[in-house]
Amino acid sequence: MTSAPATTRRYVALLPSARQALVVTVFTLSLSWLLHLLSGTSYLGVFGRIGFIGAALLLAYSAAGALRPRWLPLAAARVGAVVLMAPVAAFVTALATQRSQFFSYLAQTQTLVGHFLMVFLAIVFGVSFSLLAMRSERRERERADRLQAELVNSSLERELLDARLRLLQARIEPHFLFNTLANVEALVATGAPQAGPVLRQLIAYLRAAMPRLNDGAATLEQELQLVRAYLALMQMRMPDRLQFSVAGCVQAATLRFPPMALLTLVENAVRHGIDPGVAGGRIDVGTEVEPASGKVRVWVSDTGVGMAETAQPGTGLNNVRSRLLAMYGRSARLELHAVAPQGVRAELHFILPGDTH
């Protein structure tokens, strides 16, 4: 048994669209005015006949699309319905207007020729409008299919980027963790008195960091918190050789950022800048956001031993660059600059999407 909503949808499918009805109405009004001027017949009388025929052809066109048998192509069904409806509609209008004089009306050659001319025009215009309407519908379907394909491609691309982020993140996290544990091992092996406090600081740090290791929606503020904890840990290991500052900004609380990316830059500054130098050095971390343009700059600057002219970015920096590109697109970049008199400044540049600023 057919449900009421299904029956309603079936009847609605038989009706033409508002756009089709508007086009037919405008055309019948214009054609009626033209025939009125040429024949001198009452405009309302002409419009009554032309308008009725136009409405009948439009209904036939719409109903054919919904009621056609499966073996019959849609275009053939619609054109055939219009061709068959044209003489029927013209006959009904003649019968309605002439009534008792209908047979005498047909007996006159002039009126009979006029009747067949109206049928002919109805077929010509009906078929022409049908072809134009089907062409327009085909273009709309192609446009809808194209938009759907673009949506699917965009969704797939987003899923690919997310998968790439997770893969790169998985490669970075063990790198950071093992390096930190190696530092603690070195303190324990040398019997340094800082080993106990450093280990406790590491445990506190890991308690804060571990829930975020797989967080794809980390913010820059969370990264800055981890960096502060990490640098505090490193300062306990070498209190006379490391000074640092970490400066955030208001926007950092909600600004998306690749998890552990900033920490990788800071770790590189400690490992390759501060550790090799006898005098140590200072690490400064900062952020800057331009609300008007959406441009963001994040930097890690150290006064360590500096960067050799032949040095090439390692796996950690390449992963940071790849993750930033995956999250913020082609405009994102990682830059390395020498600092006078010595040191390195790593800068991350990217632009926020338009709906976030």
C-alpha atoms as a printed R data frame, in Angstrom:
    type eleno elety resid chain resno       x      y       z
1   ATOM     1    CA   MET     A     1   0.000  0.000   0.000
2   ATOM     2    CA   THR     A     2   1.367  3.390  -1.022
3   ATOM     3    CA   SER     A     3   1.875  5.853   1.832
4   ATOM     4    CA   ALA     A     4   0.351  9.324   1.778
5   ATOM     5    CA   PRO     A     5   3.715 11.144   1.550
6   ATOM     6    CA   ALA     A     6   4.787  8.940  -1.373
7   ATOM     7    CA   THR     A     7   1.512  9.628  -3.168
8   ATOM     8    CA   THR     A     8   1.905 13.349  -2.575
9   ATOM     9    CA   ARG     A     9   5.450 13.302  -3.957
10  ATOM    10    CA   ARG     A    10   4.222 11.441  -7.023
11  ATOM    11    CA   TYR     A    11   1.549 14.059  -7.738
12  ATOM    12    CA   VAL     A    12   4.000 16.906  -7.147
13  ATOM    13    CA   ALA     A    13   6.368 15.339  -9.696
14  ATOM    14    CA   LEU     A    14   3.644 15.756 -12.335
15  ATOM    15    CA   LEU     A    15   3.652 19.548 -11.907
16  ATOM    16    CA   PRO     A    16   6.025 21.877 -13.762
17  ATOM    17    CA   SER     A    17   8.599 23.957 -11.951
18  ATOM    18    CA   ALA     A    18   7.919 27.610 -11.119
19  ATOM    19    CA   ARG     A    19  10.596 28.671 -13.606
20  ATOM    20    CA   GLN     A    20   8.979 26.684 -16.425
21  ATOM    21    CA   ALA     A    21   5.552 28.080 -15.577
22  ATOM    22    CA   LEU     A    22   6.924 31.637 -15.580
23  ATOM    23    CA   VAL     A    23   8.609 31.197 -18.982
24  ATOM    24    CA   VAL     A    24   5.455 29.754 -20.564
25  ATOM    25    CA   THR     A    25   3.283 32.496 -19.048
26  ATOM    26    CA   VAL     A    26   5.503 35.285 -20.374
27  ATOM    27    CA   PHE     A    27   5.659 33.673 -23.807
28  ATOM    28    CA   THR     A    28   1.865 33.141 -24.074
29  ATOM    29    CA   LEU     A    29   1.209 36.716 -22.996
30  ATOM    30    CA   SER     A    30   3.590 38.024 -25.655
31  ATOM    31    CA   LEU     A    31   2.268 35.716 -28.396
32  ATOM    32    CA   SER     A    32  -1.336 36.563 -27.519
33  ATOM    33    CA   TRP     A    33  -0.582 40.274 -27.795
34  ATOM    34    CA   LEU     A    34   1.030 39.743 -31.196
35  ATOM    35    CA   LEU     A    35  -1.918 37.699 -32.519
36  ATOM    36    CA   HIS     A    36  -4.319 40.261 -31.071
37  ATOM    37    CA   LEU     A    37  -2.634 43.039 -33.074
38  ATOM    38    CA   LEU     A    38  -2.527 40.973 -36.280
39  ATOM    39    CA   SER     A    39  -6.081 39.658 -36.169
40  ATOM    40    CA   GLY     A    40  -7.913 42.436 -34.345
41  ATOM    41    CA   THR     A    41  -9.479 39.816 -32.057
42  ATOM    42    CA   SER     A    42 -10.091 40.509 -28.382
43  ATOM    43    CA   TYR     A    43  -6.854 40.145 -26.412
44  ATOM    44    CA   LEU     A    44  -8.533 38.233 -23.586
45  ATOM    45    CA   GLY     A    45 -10.092 35.833 -26.059
46  ATOM    46    CA   VAL     A    46  -6.770 35.198 -27.767
47  ATOM    47    CA   PHE     A    47  -4.932 34.835 -24.470
48  ATOM    48    CA   GLY     A    48  -7.562 32.426 -23.185
49  ATOM    49    CA   ARG     A    49  -6.923 30.037 -26.066
50  ATOM    50    CA   ILE     A    50  -3.142 30.468 -26.278
51  ATOM    51    CA   GLY     A    51  -2.757 30.372 -22.521
52  ATOM    52    CA   PHE     A    52  -4.812 27.193 -22.207
53  ATOM    53    CA   ILE     A    53  -2.803 25.468 -24.959
54  ATOM    54    CA   GLY     A    54   0.489 26.578 -23.370
55  ATOM    55    CA   ALA     A    55  -0.577 25.304 -19.943
56  ATOM    56    CA   ALA     A    56  -1.719 21.985 -21.413
57  ATOM    57    CA   LEU     A    57   1.568 21.484 -23.241
58  ATOM    58    CA   LEU     A    58   3.543 22.367 -20.115
59  ATOM    59    CA   LEU     A    59   1.581 19.847 -18.036
60  ATOM    60    CA   ALA     A    60   2.079 17.209 -20.725
61  ATOM    61    CA   TYR     A    61   5.829 17.893 -20.722
62  ATOM    62    CA   SER     A    62   6.058 17.582 -16.925
63  ATOM    63    CA   ALA     A    63   3.792 14.547 -16.634
64  ATOM    64    CA   ALA     A    64   5.678 12.690 -19.357
65  ATOM    65    CA   GLY     A    65   8.847 12.903 -17.307
66  ATOM    66    CA   ALA     A    66   7.159 11.321 -14.304
67  ATOM    67    CA   LEU     A    67   4.859  8.782 -15.976
68  ATOM    68    CA   ARG     A    68   6.905  7.545 -18.932
69  ATOM    69    CA   PRO     A    69   7.583  3.796 -19.149
70  ATOM    70    CA   ARG     A    70  11.148  2.692 -18.438
71  ATOM    71    CA   TRP     A    71  11.766  1.507 -21.981
72  ATOM    72    CA   LEU     A    72  11.009  4.950 -23.450
73  ATOM    73    CA   PRO     A    73  13.757  7.622 -23.372
74  ATOM    74    CA   LEU     A    74  12.893 10.754 -21.425
75  ATOM    75    CA   ALA     A    75  13.369 13.108 -24.392
76  ATOM    76    CA   ALA     A    76  11.156 10.999 -26.656
77  ATOM    77    CA   ALA     A    77   8.448 10.794 -23.991
78  ATOM    78    CA   ARG     A    78   8.352 14.548 -23.448
79  ATOM    79    CA   VAL     A    79   8.425 15.509 -27.121
80  ATOM    80    CA   GLY     A    80   5.836 12.859 -27.941
81  ATOM    81    CA   ALA     A    81   3.543 14.045 -25.152
82  ATOM    82    CA   VAL     A    82   3.766 17.638 -26.398
83  ATOM    83    CA   VAL     A    83   3.061 16.642 -30.014
84  ATOM    84    CA   LEU     A    84   0.031 14.574 -28.980
85  ATOM    85    CA   MET     A    85  -1.294 17.229 -26.590
86  ATOM    86    CA   ALA     A    86  -1.143 20.084 -29.144
87  ATOM    87    CA   PRO     A    87  -4.138 19.006 -31.324
88  ATOM    88    CA   VAL     A    88  -6.096 17.877 -28.254
89  ATOM    89    CA   ALA     A    89  -5.633 21.239 -26.518
90  ATOM    90    CA   ALA     A    90  -6.494 23.154 -29.690
91  ATOM    91    CA   PHE     A    91  -9.628 21.042 -30.172
92  ATOM    92    CA   VAL     A    92 -10.724 21.696 -26.562
93  ATOM    93    CA   THR     A    93 -10.255 25.449 -26.945
94  ATOM    94    CA   ALA     A    94 -12.281 25.470 -30.188
95  ATOM    95    CA   LEU     A    95 -15.029 23.409 -28.572
96  ATOM    96    CA   ALA     A    96 -15.083 25.655 -25.502
97  ATOM    97    CA   THR     A    97 -15.259 28.902 -27.489
98  ATOM    98    CA   GLN     A    98 -17.639 27.818 -30.281
99  ATOM    99    CA   ARG     A    99 -19.883 25.446 -28.302
100 ATOM   100    CA   SER     A   100 -23.050 24.926 -30.389
101 ATOM   101    CA   GLN     A   101 -21.427 26.523 -33.450
102 ATOM   102    CA   PHE     A   102 -18.474 24.167 -33.342
103 ATOM   103    CA   PHE     A   103 -19.404 22.127 -36.445
104 ATOM   104    CA   SER     A   104 -20.216 25.202 -38.518
105 ATOM   105    CA   TYR     A   105 -16.904 26.647 -37.315
106 ATOM   106    CA   LEU     A   106 -15.061 23.655 -38.739
107 ATOM   107    CA   ALA     A   107 -17.070 23.795 -41.969
108 ATOM   108    CA   GLN     A   108 -15.576 27.183 -42.871
109 ATOM   109    CA   THR     A   109 -12.309 26.878 -44.757
110 ATOM   110    CA   GLN     A   110 -10.789 30.011 -43.279
111 ATOM   111    CA   THR     A   111 -11.464 29.039 -39.678
112 ATOM   112    CA   LEU     A   112 -10.422 25.440 -40.338
113 ATOM   113    CA   VAL     A   113  -7.100 26.642 -41.768
114 ATOM   114    CA   GLY     A   114  -6.689 28.900 -38.761
115 ATOM   115    CA   HIS     A   115  -7.371 25.972 -36.448
116 ATOM   116    CA   PHE     A   116  -4.748 23.774 -38.117
117 ATOM   117    CA   LEU     A   117  -2.328 26.701 -38.122
118 ATOM   118    CA   MET     A   118  -2.782 27.023 -34.381
119 ATOM   119    CA   VAL     A   119  -2.124 23.285 -33.971
120 ATOM   120    CA   PHE     A   120   0.992 23.589 -36.109
121 ATOM   121    CA   LEU     A   121   2.281 26.571 -34.120
122 ATOM   122    CA   ALA     A   122   1.511 24.776 -30.869
123 ATOM   123    CA   ILE     A   123   3.581 21.786 -32.013
124 ATOM   124    CA   VAL     A   124   6.462 23.941 -33.260
125 ATOM   125    CA   PHE     A   125   6.674 26.124 -30.172
126 ATOM   126    CA   GLY     A   126   5.938 23.230 -27.828
127 ATOM   127    CA   VAL     A   127   8.700 21.057 -29.261
128 ATOM   128    CA   SER     A   128  11.111 24.011 -29.353
129 ATOM   129    CA   PHE     A   129  10.478 24.879 -25.732
130 ATOM   130    CA   SER     A   130  10.746 21.205 -24.776
131 ATOM   131    CA   LEU     A   131  14.167 20.915 -26.389
132 ATOM   132    CA   LEU     A   132  15.344 24.135 -24.765
133 ATOM   133    CA   ALA     A   133  14.015 23.032 -21.360
134 ATOM   134    CA   MET     A   134  15.698 19.630 -21.617
135 ATOM   135    CA   ARG     A   135  18.948 21.284 -22.632
136 ATOM   136    CA   SER     A   136  18.736 23.589 -19.624
137 ATOM   137    CA   GLU     A   137  17.965 20.653 -17.323
138 ATOM   138    CA   ARG     A   138  20.907 18.720 -18.739
139 ATOM   139    CA   ARG     A   139  23.222 21.648 -18.053
140 ATOM   140    CA   GLU     A   140  21.895 21.926 -14.507
141 ATOM   141    CA   ARG     A   141  22.459 18.202 -13.951
142 ATOM   142    CA   GLU     A   142  25.985 18.464 -15.333
143 ATOM   143    CA   ARG     A   143  26.652 21.438 -13.085
144 ATOM   144    CA   ALA     A   144  25.246 19.587 -10.067
145 ATOM   145    CA   ASP     A   145  27.333 16.507 -10.921
146 ATOM   146    CA   ARG     A   146  30.420 18.680 -11.323
147 ATOM   147    CA   LEU     A   147  29.826 20.365  -7.961
148 ATOM   148    CA   GLN     A   148  29.245 16.978  -6.333
149 ATOM   149    CA   ALA     A   149  32.466 15.651  -7.852
150 ATOM   150    CA   GLU     A   150  34.351 18.714  -6.598
151 ATOM   151    CA   LEU     A   151  32.847 18.206  -3.148
152 ATOM   152    CA   VAL     A   152  33.903 14.563  -3.128
153 ATOM   153    CA   ASN     A   153  37.399 15.473  -4.333
154 ATOM   154    CA   SER     A   154  37.665 18.162  -1.667
155 ATOM   155    CA   SER     A   155  36.553 15.705   1.003
156 ATOM   156    CA   LEU     A   156  39.021 13.089  -0.209
157 ATOM   157    CA   GLU     A   157  41.795 15.661  -0.320
158 ATOM   158    CA   ARG     A   158  40.997 16.695   3.246
159 ATOM   159    CA   GLU     A   159  41.074 13.072   4.383
160 ATOM   160    CA   LEU     A   160  44.402 12.612   2.610
161 ATOM   161    CA   LEU     A   161  45.844 15.680   4.326
162 ATOM   162    CA   ASP     A   162  44.606 14.460   7.707
163 ATOM   163    CA   ALA     A   163  46.175 11.050   7.103
164 ATOM   164    CA   ARG     A   164  49.408 12.735   6.073
165 ATOM   165    CA   LEU     A   165  49.369 14.866   9.223
166 ATOM   166    CA   ARG     A   166  48.880 11.792  11.408
167 ATOM   167    CA   LEU     A   167  51.702  9.964   9.629
168 ATOM   168    CA   LEU     A   168  54.146 12.851   9.957
169 ATOM   169    CA   GLN     A   169  53.102 13.410  13.573
170 ATOM   170    CA   ALA     A   170  53.736  9.762  14.371
171 ATOM   171    CA   ARG     A   171  57.275 10.141  13.024
172 ATOM   172    CA   ILE     A   172  57.961 13.265  15.107
173 ATOM   173    CA   GLU     A   173  56.624 12.171  18.521
174 ATOM   174    CA   PRO     A   174  59.047  9.263  19.118
175 ATOM   175    CA   HIS     A   175  61.932 11.463  17.916
176 ATOM   176    CA   PHE     A   176  61.181 14.055  20.584
177 ATOM   177    CA   LEU     A   177  60.468 11.563  23.351
178 ATOM   178    CA   PHE     A   178  63.593  9.474  22.801
179 ATOM   179    CA   ASN     A   179  65.807 12.556  22.722
180 ATOM   180    CA   THR     A   180  64.371 13.771  26.022
181 ATOM   181    CA   LEU     A   181  64.838 10.383  27.656
182 ATOM   182    CA   ALA     A   182  68.412 10.309  26.372
183 ATOM   183    CA   ASN     A   183  69.071 13.601  28.169
184 ATOM   184    CA   VAL     A   184  67.734 12.182  31.429
185 ATOM   185    CA   GLU     A   185  69.820  9.042  30.956
186 ATOM   186    CA   ALA     A   186  72.950 11.163  30.562
187 ATOM   187    CA   LEU     A   187  72.236 12.955  33.856
188 ATOM   188    CA   VAL     A   188  71.652  9.704  35.689
189 ATOM   189    CA   ALA     A   189  74.793  8.113  34.214
190 ATOM   190    CA   THR     A   190  76.991 10.998  35.382
191 ATOM   191    CA   GLY     A   191  75.413 11.050  38.837
192 ATOM   192    CA   ALA     A   192  74.375 14.670  38.482
193 ATOM   193    CA   PRO     A   193  72.344 15.972  41.427
194 ATOM   194    CA   GLN     A   194  69.836 17.443  38.998
195 ATOM   195    CA   ALA     A   195  68.790 13.969  37.826
196 ATOM   196    CA   GLY     A   196  65.991 13.609  40.396
197 ATOM   197    CA   PRO     A   197  64.380 17.048  39.843
198 ATOM   198    CA   VAL     A   198  64.787 16.688  36.081
199 ATOM   199    CA   LEU     A   199  63.119 13.297  36.124
200 ATOM   200    CA   ARG     A   200  60.218 14.651  38.185
201 ATOM   201    CA   GLN     A   201  59.909 17.584  35.770
202 ATOM   202    CA   LEU     A   202  59.919 15.147  32.866
203 ATOM   203    CA   ILE     A   203  57.135 13.106  34.450
204 ATOM   204    CA   ALA     A   204  55.086 16.259  35.009
205 ATOM   205    CA   TYR     A   205  55.749 17.290  31.439
206 ATOM   206    CA   LEU     A   206  54.726 13.928  29.998
207 ATOM   207    CA   ARG     A   207  51.508 13.954  32.015
208 ATOM   208    CA   ALA     A   208  50.617 17.211  30.282
209 ATOM   209    CA   ALA     A   209  51.944 16.235  26.872
210 ATOM   210    CA   MET     A   210  50.767 12.659  26.381
211 ATOM   211    CA   PRO     A   211  47.011 13.455  26.044
212 ATOM   212    CA   ARG     A   212  47.897 15.839  23.211
213 ATOM   213    CA   LEU     A   213  50.210 13.578  21.222
214 ATOM   214    CA   ASN     A   214  47.378 12.450  18.963
215 ATOM   215    CA   ASP     A   215  45.344 15.616  19.139
216 ATOM   216    CA   GLY     A   216  44.812 16.815  15.578
217 ATOM   217    CA   ALA     A   217  43.113 20.005  16.788
218 ATOM   218    CA   ALA     A   218  45.909 21.376  18.986
219 ATOM   219    CA   THR     A   219  46.185 25.127  19.383
220 ATOM   220    CA   LEU     A   220  49.228 27.366  19.370
221 ATOM   221    CA   GLU     A   221  48.658 28.194  23.042
222 ATOM   222    CA   GLN     A   222  48.888 24.503  23.930
223 ATOM   223    CA   GLU     A   223  52.116 24.276  21.973
224 ATOM   224    CA   LEU     A   224  53.509 27.284  23.834
225 ATOM   225    CA   GLN     A   225  52.650 25.610  27.158
226 ATOM   226    CA   LEU     A   226  54.530 22.473  26.125
227 ATOM   227    CA   VAL     A   227  57.487 24.561  24.969
228 ATOM   228    CA   ARG     A   228  57.648 26.351  28.329
229 ATOM   229    CA   ALA     A   229  57.618 23.014  30.163
230 ATOM   230    CA   TYR     A   230  60.282 21.582  27.868
231 ATOM   231    CA   LEU     A   231  62.588 24.590  28.186
232 ATOM   232    CA   ALA     A   232  62.111 24.569  31.972
233 ATOM   233    CA   LEU     A   233  63.175 20.913  31.870
234 ATOM   234    CA   MET     A   234  66.237 21.709  29.761
235 ATOM   235    CA   GLN     A   235  67.133 24.661  32.002
236 ATOM   236    CA   MET     A   236  67.190 22.327  35.003
237 ATOM   237    CA   ARG     A   237  69.652 20.135  33.098
238 ATOM   238    CA   MET     A   238  71.980 23.072  32.292
239 ATOM   239    CA   PRO     A   239  70.983 26.010  34.534
240 ATOM   240    CA   ASP     A   240  74.156 28.029  33.827
241 ATOM   241    CA   ARG     A   241  74.026 27.589  30.049
242 ATOM   242    CA   LEU     A   242  70.399 28.153  29.045
243 ATOM   243    CA   GLN     A   243  68.114 31.147  29.366
244 ATOM   244    CA   PHE     A   244  64.746 31.395  27.590
245 ATOM   245    CA   SER     A   245  61.570 33.383  27.085
246 ATOM   246    CA   VAL     A   246  58.244 32.292  25.587
247 ATOM   247    CA   ALA     A   247  55.822 35.015  24.462
248 ATOM   248    CA   GLY     A   248  52.332 34.256  23.190
249 ATOM   249    CA   CYS     A   249  49.457 36.367  21.900
250 ATOM   250    CA   VAL     A   250  45.710 36.624  22.419
251 ATOM   251    CA   GLN     A   251  44.880 34.774  19.184
252 ATOM   252    CA   ALA     A   252  47.058 31.801  20.170
253 ATOM   253    CA   ALA     A   253  44.275 30.363  22.351
254 ATOM   254    CA   THR     A   254  42.173 29.365  19.331
255 ATOM   255    CA   LEU     A   255  44.733 29.261  16.512
256 ATOM   256    CA   ARG     A   256  45.110 25.744  15.052
257 ATOM   257    CA   PHE     A   257  48.667 24.477  14.990
258 ATOM   258    CA   PRO     A   258  50.329 21.161  14.109
259 ATOM   259    CA   PRO     A   259  50.921 19.252  17.375
260 ATOM   260    CA   MET     A   260  54.588 19.100  18.473
261 ATOM   261    CA   ALA     A   261  55.741 21.236  15.507
262 ATOM   262    CA   LEU     A   262  56.895 24.189  17.599
263 ATOM   263    CA   LEU     A   263  58.463 21.830  20.105
264 ATOM   264    CA   THR     A   264  60.543 20.320  17.303
265 ATOM   265    CA   LEU     A   265  61.981 23.745  16.480
266 ATOM   266    CA   VAL     A   266  62.795 24.411  20.125
267 ATOM   267    CA   GLU     A   267  64.371 20.987  20.519
268 ATOM   268    CA   ASN     A   268  66.559 21.650  17.464
269 ATOM   269    CA   ALA     A   269  67.629 24.972  18.977
270 ATOM   270    CA   VAL     A   270  68.676 23.214  22.186
271 ATOM   271    CA   ARG     A   271  70.354 20.262  20.514
272 ATOM   272    CA   HIS     A   272  72.150 22.009  17.653
273 ATOM   273    CA   GLY     A   273  72.486 25.536  19.025
274 ATOM   274    CA   ILE     A   274  72.888 25.558  22.819
275 ATOM   275    CA   ASP     A   275  74.305 22.103  23.630
276 ATOM   276    CA   PRO     A   276  77.388 22.262  21.370
277 ATOM   277    CA   GLY     A   277  78.513 25.674  22.693
278 ATOM   278    CA   VAL     A   278  80.607 25.961  25.840
279 ATOM   279    CA   ALA     A   279  78.893 29.193  26.869
280 ATOM   280    CA   GLY     A   280  75.391 27.980  26.060
281 ATOM   281    CA   GLY     A   281  72.978 30.693  25.011
282 ATOM   282    CA   ARG     A   282  69.448 31.978  25.012
283 ATOM   283    CA   ILE     A   283  66.270 30.762  23.258
284 ATOM   284    CA   ASP     A   284  63.387 33.133  22.526
285 ATOM   285    CA   VAL     A   285  60.013 31.927  21.277
286 ATOM   286    CA   GLY     A   286  57.468 34.412  19.956
287 ATOM   287    CA   THR     A   287  54.278 34.741  17.948
288 ATOM   288    CA   GLU     A   288  52.727 37.510  15.896
289 ATOM   289    CA   VAL     A   289  49.290 37.633  14.233
290 ATOM   290    CA   GLU     A   290  48.021 40.324  11.855
291 ATOM   291    CA   PRO     A   291  44.208 40.282  12.309
292 ATOM   292    CA   ALA     A   292  43.521 42.275   9.139
293 ATOM   293    CA   SER     A   293  45.433 40.004   6.757
294 ATOM   294    CA   GLY     A   294  45.351 36.789   8.781
295 ATOM   295    CA   LYS     A   295  49.134 36.433   8.465
296 ATOM   296    CA   VAL     A   296  50.803 34.533  11.310
297 ATOM   297    CA   ARG     A   297  54.484 34.404  12.201
298 ATOM   298    CA   VAL     A   298  55.914 32.065  14.839
299 ATOM   299    CA   TRP     A   299  59.620 32.034  15.560
300 ATOM   300    CA   VAL     A   300  62.259 30.280  17.618
301 ATOM   301    CA   SER     A   301  65.521 32.215  17.921
302 ATOM   302    CA   ASP     A   302  68.695 31.035  19.655
303 ATOM   303    CA   THR     A   303  72.139 32.520  20.319
304 ATOM   304    CA   GLY     A   304  73.904 29.193  20.053
305 ATOM   305    CA   VAL     A   305  76.750 28.079  17.824
306 ATOM   306    CA   GLY     A   306  74.889 29.021  14.658
307 ATOM   307    CA   MET     A   307  74.280 27.174  11.421
308 ATOM   308    CA   ALA     A   308  77.005 25.832   9.183
309 ATOM   309    CA   GLU     A   309  76.950 27.045   5.576
310 ATOM   310    CA   THR     A   310  76.661 23.463   4.339
311 ATOM   311    CA   ALA     A   311  73.946 22.475   6.805
312 ATOM   312    CA   GLN     A   312  70.745 21.023   5.390
313 ATOM   313    CA   PRO     A   313  67.343 20.745   7.155
314 ATOM   314    CA   GLY     A   314  66.967 17.366   8.838
315 ATOM   315    CA   THR     A   315  63.983 15.049   9.176
316 ATOM   316    CA   GLY     A   316  62.470 17.058  12.021
317 ATOM   317    CA   LEU     A   317  62.435 20.350  10.104
318 ATOM   318    CA   ASN     A   318  61.221 18.667   6.912
319 ATOM   319    CA   ASN     A   319  58.342 17.142   8.848
320 ATOM   320    CA   VAL     A   320  57.456 20.506  10.399
321 ATOM   321    CA   ARG     A   321  57.405 22.076   6.940
322 ATOM   322    CA   SER     A   322  55.248 19.254   5.522
323 ATOM   323    CA   ARG     A   323  52.758 19.384   8.385
324 ATOM   324    CA   LEU     A   324  52.425 23.146   8.121
325 ATOM   325    CA   LEU     A   325  51.816 22.866   4.358
326 ATOM   326    CA   ALA     A   326  49.224 20.147   4.925
327 ATOM   327    CA   MET     A   327  47.351 22.279   7.458
328 ATOM   328    CA   TYR     A   328  47.591 25.755   5.880
329 ATOM   329    CA   GLY     A   329  48.322 25.191   2.193
330 ATOM   330    CA   ARG     A   330  50.982 26.401  -0.203
331 ATOM   331    CA   SER     A   331  51.389 29.816   1.397
332 ATOM   332    CA   ALA     A   332  52.847 28.225   4.555
333 ATOM   333    CA   ARG     A   333  56.628 28.086   4.801
334 ATOM   334    CA   LEU     A   334  59.545 27.472   7.149
335 ATOM   335    CA   GLU     A   335  62.486 29.868   6.991
336 ATOM   336    CA   LEU     A   336  65.909 29.616   8.628
337 ATOM   337    CA   HIS     A   337  67.977 32.787   9.174
338 ATOM   338    CA   ALA     A   338  71.397 33.374  10.672
339 ATOM   339    CA   VAL     A   339  71.428 35.624  13.748
340 ATOM   340    CA   ALA     A   340  74.255 38.104  14.407
341 ATOM   341    CA   PRO     A   341  76.705 37.685  15.994
342 ATOM   342    CA   GLN     A   342  75.782 33.987  16.135
343 ATOM   343    CA   GLY     A   343  72.715 31.816  16.298
344 ATOM   344    CA   VAL     A   344  69.766 30.725  14.208
345 ATOM   345    CA   ARG     A   345  66.220 32.000  13.870
346 ATOM   346    CA   ALA     A   346  63.559 29.570  12.589
347 ATOM   347    CA   GLU     A   347  60.340 31.224  11.420
348 ATOM   348    CA   LEU     A   348  56.999 29.670  10.491
349 ATOM   349    CA   HIS     A   349  54.816 31.777   8.195
350 ATOM   350    CA   PHE     A   350  51.232 30.940   7.235
351 ATOM   351    CA   ILE     A   351  47.904 32.608   6.533
352 ATOM   352    CA   LEU     A   352  44.719 31.784   8.400
353 ATOM   353    CA   PRO     A   353  41.723 30.589   6.331
354 ATOM   354    CA   GLY     A   354  39.210 33.328   5.544
355 ATOM   355    CA   ASP     A   355  36.541 32.045   8.005
356 ATOM   356    CA   THR     A   356  38.902 32.266  10.997
357 ATOM   357    CA   HIS     A   357  39.772 35.957  11.029
